[in-house]
């Protein structure tokens, strides 16, 4: 985990920098594909994901080394061939994992966050889950295990394979000629994120588009069908932690409410969106019918709140990077506590972005808890060793958080009711 945290220390600023480049390009070209609150929400989702993964939070049902030990029929020597085979095996597994996430109710919960943005841009790529708490991915790597692909090769290629999926989340690149027949392109992935009926559950490939063409899930982007983005059951919140578990909560409610015991069991494994008939009739859920004229989620917000939200995102990112930089010195228990502050922070300021009245209490608790911890330890997880008076700066941040929450809750209360705009 320490090596993964080190990789994230460099990868996080790189990806955020590319998002900034896209924002600046959109402004320069007068073709902006970002709005402030949505982008802050997307990047905040990315922060929660990398913290969760760096702490190893989750339950591994089965590991790849275990499968390799018990299933390997041959052993591929460490040549260029093993890297090629491993990358293809990862991409094949990624396709089927992606397909499961789109087609099975329970698995959709861990993927819905990635589709929840009603925009499509590089920030959207960073909307990654914290709800994927059951590690079953190794089962999809059985072909690699049978061929004896070493675990070290998989460990090196897995993050590269993931990071290589970032670039095609953009609307600024058109179709790419012959590459459209080889790799997943921005055009193909725009189709994948679209909620148009023609595009739903299409283009599930991650690097190579050959799997979609082979298994019948390929769809070209059509000029007469401009993609519309989001999910058919809109999230109606900027809070990525809530979005991560919205679908699961609805499944739990439906399983509890239905009178049919068979439905209570099968709802988890039915196609995405399936609901028991008795519950569906009695407890309707909003579903977008006209994808061209639905109202996007955009609560009214002042320039001050947008600036404050950016401030919170920047400080949270800097604190998280310090956590990765000082990973080994903080220790596991300290990392859990640090991670809790990051999660609580994201939950607090994104709830404030929603103009939810209870956000102030979350932010008051977080600010006071941070100040108490600094007073108690006379430090902030060892930051004073790297930056003299660093804990005082963190303390000042928590003071700003407390007063910011009070100001935006009570002094801008005229904006506190969400106003959905097209």
Secondary structure, DSSP 8 states (H G I E B T S, - for coil): -HHHHHHHHHHHHHHHHHHHHHHHHHHHTT-----HHHHHHHHHHHHHHHHHHHTT-SEESS-HHHHHHHH-SS---SSHHHHHHHHHHHHHHHHHHHHHHHHSHHHHTTTHHHH--SS-SHHHHT---S---EE-GGGGGHHHHHTT--HHHHHHHHHHHHHTTSTT--SS----GGGGGTB--HHHHHHHHB-STTTTT----SSBTHHHHHHT------TTS---BS-SS----S-HHHHHHHHHHHHHHHHHH-S-HHHHHHTTTS-TT---HHHHHHS-----S-TTS--B------HHHHHHHHHHHHHHHHHHHHHHHTHHHH-HHHHHHHHHHHHHHHHHHHHHHTT-TTHHHHHHHHHHHHHHHHHHHSSSTTGGGTSTTHHHHHHHHHHHHHHHHHIIIIISGGG-S---B-
